[in-house]
Amino acid sequence: MRILVVEDEVHLAEAIGQILKTQNYSVDIVYDGEAGLDYALAGIYDVVILDIMLPKRNGISLLQELRKQGCGTHVIVLSAKGELGDKVLGLDSGADDYLAKPFQTEELLARIRALGRRKGETSVAGLSYGDLQLDMSNLVLFSNNGDITLTLKEAELLEYLMRNGSVVSQKERIIEKIWGFDSEAEANHVEVYISFLRKKLKHVRSRMEIRAIRGVGYVLREAEEYV
Ligand code: CA
């Protein structure tokens, strides 16, 4: 999962970023509401953690604009304004959840996991597709015939393909999603990681394979000998 943190208190933003990275989430951090809106509208995030009191544009206004533009990304509003009225306003403005500061790390993580589950495909144990199961917290891929450890990038790439299911994942989207906007990553990075993943799918003797769709990207499918 890729998470956007919009928080102007630098220490807090970085602390949240560190916590999320220990859980193998990819994290981008921005420090004001305008940058937050730009990033959130890119549509590459699974969850946005959003402060309310922000420079340039407050969190509520950001959230309203996001929803107005049809962006359905999950948003957890995080704010020192823990009063009931603010909570109601946040939820009415399109937040999926609301957490008052100060909060416990464990609670934030549990709420992120809950939103991940709401997306549909994720079970408590991990993500599954075809005969594959991916445990993102331990970076282990299982099939009915074995298991293997993945690197973080391999796991993120496979997670993205699994979440997209039968929808083809575009190469440019994969780069933005896995390597982020600031990276120098290019199309051949994706090819290299796809080839690593193919070897690992073979290793666990999965029925699934990664099919390249010329000029578009990749999709995870049941291999032809099984269809
Ligand atoms: Ca703030």
Residues whose N, C-alpha, C, O or C-beta is under 5 A from the ligand:
A	BS01	CA	D8 D51 M53 L54
